[in-house]
C-alpha cells in the first residue's frame, strides 16, 4: 500500500480496478449528498439530482432526436480529425525537415495557437458558409494549430544515432525520411493525436450552434440556454465523456496494433479488463461493418435514406473508415492464411 503514496509509484492491476471503481462511486456519492433532500446543498438549477439526469436520457431519446444528433456530432468530429491529420502531418514534415520552410513558417504557425477560436468563428462563416464545411473545418483548425507544432517537435526528437546509421549506409534523403523520420515520428505522434483530437469536442457547441443542422452541441445550446434544462445538459455532457472514453481506448488499441514495439518491454499478460475490451473492440468493428453494409445496400436499393438522415454531408468519413477497416481486416486474414507479417 505504501507505493500508493510514493511519487510516481506503481500500482497493481487489481488496485487499478478497485480504486478506479471506488473513485467513480465516491464522485457519485458526493453528487447524491450535494443534491439530496428538499433543500439540497446545491440548488437543482445549478446541479440536478442524479435520478433526474437518468430520466433526462429517456426524454432526449424520445423527444429530441438523440440518435440523430449523436450521429451528426460524430460525423463532424471524425471528419475534422481526418482533415486535421491529413493537413498536419505533411505540413509538419515539410516545416520540420526543410530549413527554408521552418525559417519562414514555424513562428507564424506557432503563433496560431494563441488565436481565440470562438472569436475566429466569423472568419470561418465568411469562408465556408454556415453548413457542414464550417463545422468540419472549424473543428479541424482547432486540432491542426496544435498538431503541426507537435509534428515538428517529434521530428527534432529523432535520435541522431539512427540518422548517422542510415547516412553511413548511404541512404538518400527520401530513404532517410521513409525509413527513419516517418516511423519514429508516427510512433510518437499517435499518442499526441489521441490527446489533441479531444480538443474538437470542446468547440462542439460553437460549431454546431450555427446553421441549425443538429448535433450534441446544438442540442446542449437549445435545451440548456433556451430552456434551462440543466438535467439534459448534464446527460449530454455525460454522453460526450463516454464517447471520449471509447475514443481514447480505440486510439490506444490502434496504437498497440500499429506500433507493438512501444510496449514490448511491458508484461505480455492481459488482465480481465483488457481481454473484455479487446473482445468489445472486435464486436464494435464487426457491428460497424454489418450496420454500414446494411445501410449501404438499403441506400443503393433506394428504400431508405438513413445515412443521409443521420450523417448528412459527413457520410464520406464513414465510407473512408469502412474502406480502411476492410483493408486492415483483409491484411489480417492474409496474414493468417500465408503466415506473413502485415501492418495490422
C-alpha positions in Angstrom: 0.0 0.0 0.0 3.0 2.3 0.6 3.5 2.7 -3.2 0.1 4.3 -3.5 1.6 7.5 -1.9 5.0 7.4 -3.5 5.9 9.9 -6.2 5.3 8.1 -9.5 4.8 4.9 -7.5 3.4 1.8 -9.3 0.1 0.1 -8.6 -1.0 -3.4 -9.4 -3.7 -4.2 -11.9 -6.1 -5.2 -9.2 -5.5 -1.9 -7.4 -6.2 0.0 -10.6 -9.6 -1.7 -10.9 -10.5 -1.4 -7.2 -9.6 2.2 -6.8 -10.9 3.2 -10.3 -14.4 1.9 -9.3 -14.1 3.4 -5.8 -13.2 6.8 -7.3 -16.3 6.8 -9.5 -18.5 5.7 -6.6 -17.1 8.5 -4.4 -17.9 11.1 -7.0 -21.4 9.7 -7.4 -21.9 9.7 -3.6 -20.8 13.3 -3.3 -23.2 14.2 -6.1 -26.1 12.5 -4.3 -25.2 14.1 -1.0 -24.9 17.6 -2.5 -28.4 17.3 -4.2 -30.4 15.2 -1.7 -33.4 16.4 0.2 -36.0 19.2 -0.3 -33.4 21.8 0.5 -30.2 20.5 -1.1 -26.7 21.9 -0.5 -26.6 22.8 -4.2 -29.7 24.1 -5.9 -31.3 21.9 -8.6 -30.9 24.8 -11.0 -27.2 24.5 -10.7 -26.7 20.8 -10.3 -29.6 18.4 -10.9 -30.2 15.1 -9.0 -28.6 12.0 -10.5 -32.0 10.4 -11.0 -33.3 13.5 -12.9 -30.3 13.1 -15.2 -31.2 9.5 -15.8 -34.7 10.4 -16.7 -33.4 13.1 -19.0 -31.8 10.4 -21.2 -35.2 9.0 -21.9 -36.7 12.4 -22.8 -33.7 13.2 -25.0 -34.2 9.9 -26.9 -38.0 10.3 -27.3 -38.4 14.0 -27.9 -35.1 15.4 -29.0 -33.8 13.0 -31.7 -30.8 12.0 -29.6 -29.6 9.3 -32.0 -29.6 11.7 -35.0 -27.8 14.5 -33.1 -25.3 12.0 -31.7 -24.5 10.8 -35.3 -24.2 14.3 -36.6 -21.7 15.2 -33.9 -19.7 12.0 -34.6 -19.7 12.9 -38.3 -18.4 16.4 -37.7 -15.7 15.4 -35.3 -14.5 12.4 -37.3 -14.4 14.5 -40.4 -12.5 17.2 -38.5 -10.0 14.6 -37.2 -9.3 13.3 -40.8 -8.9 16.8 -42.3 -6.6 17.9 -39.5 -4.4 14.8 -39.7 -4.2 14.9 -43.5 -3.1 18.6 -43.4 -0.9 18.5 -40.2 1.4 15.5 -41.0 2.7 16.6 -44.4 2.9 20.3 -43.4 4.7 19.4 -40.2 7.2 17.2 -42.0 7.9 20.0 -44.6 8.4 22.6 -41.9 10.4 20.3 -39.6 12.7 18.9 -42.2 13.4 21.7 -44.7 15.2 24.8 -43.1 13.8 27.2 -45.7 10.2 26.4 -44.7 11.0 26.2 -41.0 12.6 29.6 -41.0 9.7 31.1 -43.0 6.6 29.5 -41.4 7.3 27.9 -38.0 6.9 31.1 -36.0 3.6 32.2 -37.7 2.2 28.7 -37.2 3.3 28.6 -33.6 1.5 31.9 -33.1 -1.8 30.5 -34.3 -2.0 28.5 -31.0 -2.8 31.8 -29.3 -5.8 32.6 -31.6 -9.0 32.6 -29.5 -11.1 30.2 -31.7 -14.5 31.5 -30.6 -13.5 34.9 -31.9 -12.5 33.4 -35.3 -15.9 31.8 -36.0 -16.9 34.8 -38.1 -14.0 34.3 -40.4 -15.0 30.7 -40.9 -18.5 31.7 -41.7 -17.3 34.1 -44.3 -15.0 31.3 -45.8 -17.3 28.3 -45.6 -20.8 29.5 -45.0 -23.0 28.0 -42.2 -23.2 24.4 -43.4 -21.1 21.3 -42.8 -18.0 22.9 -44.3 -18.0 25.4 -41.5 -18.3 22.8 -38.7 -15.7 20.4 -40.1 -13.1 23.0 -41.0 -13.5 24.9 -37.7 -13.1 21.7 -35.7 -10.1 20.7 -37.9 -8.5 24.0 -37.4 -8.8 23.7 -33.6 -6.7 20.5 -33.9 -4.1 21.3 -36.5 -2.9 24.5 -34.9 -1.6 22.3 -32.1 -0.8 19.2 -34.1 1.6 20.9 -36.6 4.0 22.2 -34.0 3.9 18.8 -32.3 4.9 17.1 -35.6 7.9 19.5 -35.8 8.8 18.8 -32.2 8.7 15.0 -32.8 11.0 15.4 -35.8 13.5 17.2 -33.7 13.4 14.4 -31.1 14.5 11.7 -33.6 17.7 10.3 -32.2 20.9 11.2 -34.1 22.3 7.7 -33.8 19.6 6.5 -36.3 20.4 9.3 -38.7 24.1 8.6 -38.6 23.5 4.9 -39.2 21.4 5.4 -42.4 23.9 8.1 -43.6 26.7 5.6 -43.1 24.7 3.1 -45.2 24.5 5.7 -48.0 20.7 6.4 -47.7 19.2 9.2 -49.8 17.1 12.0 -48.3 13.9 10.2 -49.3 15.1 6.9 -47.8 16.0 8.6 -44.6 12.6 10.2 -44.3 10.9 6.9 -45.2 12.9 4.6 -43.0 13.8 6.8 -40.0 11.9 10.0 -39.7 8.4 8.7 -40.6 8.3 5.6 -38.5 9.9 7.4 -35.5 7.7 10.4 -35.7 4.4 8.5 -36.3 5.1 6.1 -33.4 5.2 9.1 -31.0 2.6 11.2 -32.8 -0.1 8.5 -32.3 -0.3 9.5 -28.6 -0.4 13.2 -29.5 -3.2 12.6 -32.0 -5.2 10.7 -29.3 -4.8 13.7 -26.9 -5.3 16.5 -29.3 -8.3 15.2 -31.2 -10.3 15.6 -28.0 -9.9 19.4 -28.5 -12.6 19.3 -31.2 -15.2 18.2 -28.6 -14.5 21.3 -26.6 -15.6 23.5 -29.5 -18.6 21.5 -30.5 -21.2 23.9 -29.1 -19.6 26.8 -31.0 -19.5 24.9 -34.3 -23.0 23.4 -34.0 -24.8 26.4 -32.7 -24.6 27.9 -36.2 -26.8 26.7 -39.0 -29.3 24.5 -37.1 -28.2 21.2 -38.6 -28.2 19.4 -35.3 -25.6 17.7 -33.2 -25.0 17.3 -29.4 -23.5 20.8 -29.2 -26.6 22.2 -30.9 -28.8 20.2 -28.5 -26.9 21.5 -25.5 -27.3 25.0 -26.7 -31.1 24.6 -27.2 -32.0 22.7 -24.1 -29.5 24.5 -21.8 -29.5 28.1 -22.8 -33.0 28.4 -24.2 -35.0 26.0 -22.0 -32.9 26.0 -18.9 -32.9 22.2 -18.7 -29.7 21.6 -16.7 -30.6 17.9 -16.2 -30.5 17.4 -20.0 -27.2 19.4 -20.3 -25.6 17.0 -17.7 -26.9 14.0 -19.6 -25.5 15.3 -22.9 -22.1 16.0 -21.2 -22.0 12.5 -19.8 -22.6 11.2 -23.4 -19.7 13.2 -24.7 -17.4 12.0 -21.9 -18.4 8.4 -22.6 -17.6 9.0 -26.3 -14.3 10.3 -25.2 -13.5 7.2 -23.1 -14.4 5.0 -26.0 -12.4 7.1 -28.4 -9.3 7.1 -26.1 -9.4 3.3 -25.9 -9.9 2.9 -29.6 -6.8 5.0 -30.3 -4.9 3.1 -27.7 -5.9 -0.2 -29.3 -4.8 1.1 -32.7 -1.5 2.3 -31.2 -0.8 -1.2 -29.8 -1.5 -2.8 -33.2 0.4 -0.4 -35.4 3.4 0.1 -33.0 3.7 -3.0 -30.9 7.4 -2.3 -30.2 6.3 0.5 -27.8 5.0 -2.0 -25.3 7.4 -4.9 -26.0 9.2 -4.3 -22.7 6.0 -4.5 -20.7 4.3 -7.6 -19.3 2.5 -9.6 -22.0 -0.2 -11.0 -19.8 -3.6 -9.3 -20.1 -5.9 -8.6 -17.2 -9.6 -9.4 -17.5 -10.5 -5.8 -18.4 -8.0 -5.7 -21.3 -9.4 -9.1 -22.5 -13.0 -7.8 -22.3 -12.1 -4.5 -24.0 -10.3 -6.4 -26.8 -13.4 -8.5 -27.4 -15.6 -5.4 -27.2 -13.5 -3.7 -29.9 -13.8 -6.7 -32.2 -17.6 -6.7 -31.7 -17.8 -3.0 -32.2 -15.8 -3.2 -35.5 -17.9 -6.2 -36.7 -21.1 -4.3 -35.8 -19.9 -1.3 -37.7 -19.2 -3.4 -40.8 -22.6 -5.1 -40.6 -24.6 -1.9 -40.0 -22.7 0.0 -42.6 -23.2 -2.7 -45.1 -27.0 -2.9 -44.4 -27.4 0.9 -44.7 -25.4 1.0 -47.9 -27.4 -1.8 -49.5 -30.6 -0.1 -48.5 -29.5 3.2 -49.9 -28.5 1.5 -53.2 -31.9 -0.1 -53.5 -33.5 3.3 -52.9 -35.6 2.1 -50.0 -34.2 4.4 -47.3 -32.0 7.4 -46.8 -30.9 6.6 -43.3 -27.3 7.6 -43.8 -28.4 11.0 -45.3 -30.7 11.5 -42.3 -28.0 10.6 -39.7 -24.8 11.9 -41.1 -25.8 14.3 -43.9 -22.6 15.7 -45.7 -20.2 13.8 -43.4 -21.0 10.4 -44.9 -17.7 10.4 -46.7 -15.7 9.9 -43.5 -17.8 6.8 -42.7 -17.1 5.5 -46.2 -13.4 6.1 -45.6 -13.5 4.3 -42.2 -15.3 1.4 -43.8 -12.7 1.0 -46.5 -9.8 1.3 -44.0 -11.4 -1.3 -41.8 -11.9 -3.7 -44.7 -8.3 -3.1 -45.8 -6.8 -4.0 -42.4 -9.1 -6.8 -41.8 -8.1 -8.2 -45.2 -4.4 -7.8 -44.2 -5.0 -9.8 -41.0 -6.8 -12.5 -42.9 -4.0 -12.6 -45.4 -1.5 -13.0 -42.5 -3.5 -15.9 -41.1 -3.6 -17.6 -44.5 0.0 -17.0 -45.6 1.8 -16.6 -42.3 3.4 -13.3 -43.5 3.6 -10.2 -41.4 1.2 -7.2 -42.2 0.8 -3.7 -40.9 -2.1 -4.6 -38.6 
